[in-house]
Amino acid sequence: MTSYLLEWDAGTNNWQDIVGRTSSYLLTSFTITTGVSAGGSYAFRVSAYNAYGWSTPSVSVNIIASTYPNKMNVPST
């Protein structure tokens, strides 16, 4: 089995699995639609799995959820 584990932390110092631990998971994108608050800060990290077991988690990446959609540019002709 080859897989990866994507985890997130919503500022509680408690990493939670998003996808990947229990089965082969190889998709390259994933969308989180619940538990996210506008302006909230979230950390993400990933681990890989192969014949030798799980890797150590990557360095975490922090994001701040958008508070509102960006304004579209005025169309030009």
C-alpha positions in Angstrom: 0.0 0.0 0.0 1.2 3.5 -0.8 -0.6 6.4 0.8 -0.3 9.8 2.5 -1.9 11.2 5.6 -3.1 14.8 5.6 -3.7 16.4 9.1 -4.8 19.7 10.3 -4.8 21.7 13.6 -7.3 24.5 14.2 -5.1 26.2 16.8 -5.8 23.7 19.5 -2.4 21.8 19.4 -4.4 18.7 18.5 -3.7 17.3 15.0 -6.7 15.7 13.4 -6.7 13.3 10.4 -8.4 14.6 7.3 -7.6 11.7 4.9 -5.3 8.9 4.3 -4.5 6.8 7.4 -6.9 3.8 6.9 -6.5 3.1 3.1 -4.5 3.9 0.0 -5.1 7.5 -0.7 -3.4 9.2 -3.6 -5.7 12.1 -4.7 -3.8 15.4 -5.2 -6.5 17.8 -3.9 -8.9 17.9 -1.1 -11.5 20.5 0.1 -12.5 21.1 3.7 -16.0 22.6 4.0 -16.8 22.1 7.7 -15.1 23.4 10.8 -13.5 26.4 9.1 -14.2 29.9 10.2 -13.6 33.1 8.2 -10.4 34.6 9.4 -9.4 31.5 11.4 -5.8 30.3 11.4 -5.2 26.6 10.5 -2.0 24.5 10.2 -1.6 21.5 7.8 1.0 18.8 7.6 1.5 15.6 5.6 3.1 12.2 6.1 3.9 9.5 3.5 3.4 5.8 3.7 5.1 3.0 1.8 6.6 -0.5 2.3 8.8 0.9 5.1 6.0 2.5 7.1 5.0 6.1 7.9 7.4 9.0 7.5 7.7 11.7 10.1 5.3 14.5 9.5 6.3 17.4 7.2 6.9 20.9 8.5 3.5 22.4 9.0 2.1 25.1 6.8 -0.2 27.8 8.2 -3.1 29.5 6.4 -5.7 32.0 7.3 -9.2 31.3 5.9 -10.6 34.1 3.7 -13.1 36.4 5.3 -14.8 37.0 2.0 -14.3 36.3 -1.7 -11.9 38.5 -3.6 -13.6 41.2 -5.7 -13.6 40.3 -9.4 -11.9 42.5 -11.9 -14.1 44.6 -14.2 -14.4 42.9 -17.6 -12.8 44.8 -20.4 -13.5 44.6 -24.1 
